[in-house]
């Protein structure tokens, strides 16, 4: 039942963010407002409803740690692909490993 609720809420929020992205310029914002915010909101909403506010707060802090790691990933992708002219697939895979390491380090240093 929880997965069904997550799919429905996530779909509704994705649709809302997609409509918001459709009116914003440039269209590059569409990706920012598509999946991640809606999945995060659905996850937090379900966390509050099923596990309580403390659990949802832990989820939110974990999302922030992942977000900081993702910023490092994004800057790394831009640097290696745009500045150093490296191929996208190897850069993305290697930096994805780096993203995981950074997120785990932030999580263990700050949240544990």
C-alpha positions in Angstrom: 0.0 0.0 0.0 2.9 2.3 0.8 4.3 1.9 -2.7 1.0 2.7 -4.2 0.7 5.9 -2.2 4.3 6.8 -3.1 3.6 6.3 -6.8 0.4 8.4 -6.7 1.7 11.2 -4.6 5.0 11.2 -6.6 3.1 11.3 -9.9 0.9 14.2 -8.8 3.9 16.2 -7.5 6.0 15.4 -10.6 3.1 16.7 -12.8 2.8 19.8 -10.7 6.6 20.5 -10.9 6.5 19.7 -14.7 3.8 22.3 -15.2 5.8 24.8 -13.2 8.9 24.1 -15.3 6.9 24.5 -18.4 6.2 28.2 -17.6 9.8 29.0 -16.5 12.5 30.1 -18.9 15.0 28.7 -19.9 13.7 25.2 -20.5 16.8 23.9 -18.8 15.0 24.4 -15.5 12.6 21.6 -16.4 15.0 18.9 -15.2 15.5 20.7 -11.9 11.8 20.6 -11.2 10.9 17.2 -12.5 11.7 14.1 -10.4 13.9 14.9 -7.4 11.8 17.4 -5.6 8.6 15.4 -6.1 10.2 12.1 -4.9 11.7 13.9 -1.9 8.3 15.4 -1.0 6.5 12.1 -1.4 9.1 10.3 0.7 9.0 12.9 3.4 5.2 12.9 3.5 5.1 9.1 3.7 7.8 9.2 6.4 5.8 11.5 8.5 2.6 9.6 8.0 4.0 6.2 8.7 7.0 6.6 10.9 6.6 10.0 12.5 8.3 13.4 12.3 11.6 12.2 13.8 12.1 9.7 11.1 11.2 12.2 8.4 13.7 14.7 9.9 16.4 12.0 9.6 15.4 11.4 6.0 15.5 15.2 5.3 19.0 15.5 6.8 20.1 12.5 4.7 18.7 14.2 1.6 20.7 17.4 2.4 23.9 15.3 2.6 23.1 13.7 -0.7 22.4 17.1 -2.2 25.8 18.5 -1.2 27.5 15.5 -2.7 25.5 16.0 -5.9 26.7 19.6 -6.2 30.3 18.2 -6.1 29.3 15.6 -8.7 27.7 18.3 -11.0 30.7 20.6 -10.8 33.0 17.6 -11.5 31.0 16.7 -14.5 31.1 20.2 -15.9 34.8 20.5 -15.3 35.8 17.1 -16.8 33.4 17.2 -19.8 33.3 20.9 -20.7 36.8 22.1 -19.7 38.9 18.9 -20.0 36.8 17.6 -23.0 36.5 14.1 -21.6 33.8 11.6 -22.7 30.6 11.7 -20.7 30.1 8.0 -19.8 33.4 7.4 -18.0 33.2 10.7 -16.3 29.7 10.1 -15.1 30.5 6.6 -13.8 33.6 7.6 -12.0 32.1 10.7 -10.5 29.1 8.7 -9.4 31.4 6.6 -7.2 32.8 9.9 -5.9 29.3 11.1 -5.2 28.6 8.0 -3.1 31.9 8.5 -1.2 31.2 12.1 -0.5 27.6 11.5 0.6 28.7 8.7 2.9 31.4 10.8 4.4 29.0 13.7 5.0 26.5 11.3 6.5 28.9 9.7 8.8 30.6 12.9 9.9 27.5 15.0 10.4 24.5 12.7 10.8 25.7 9.8 12.9 
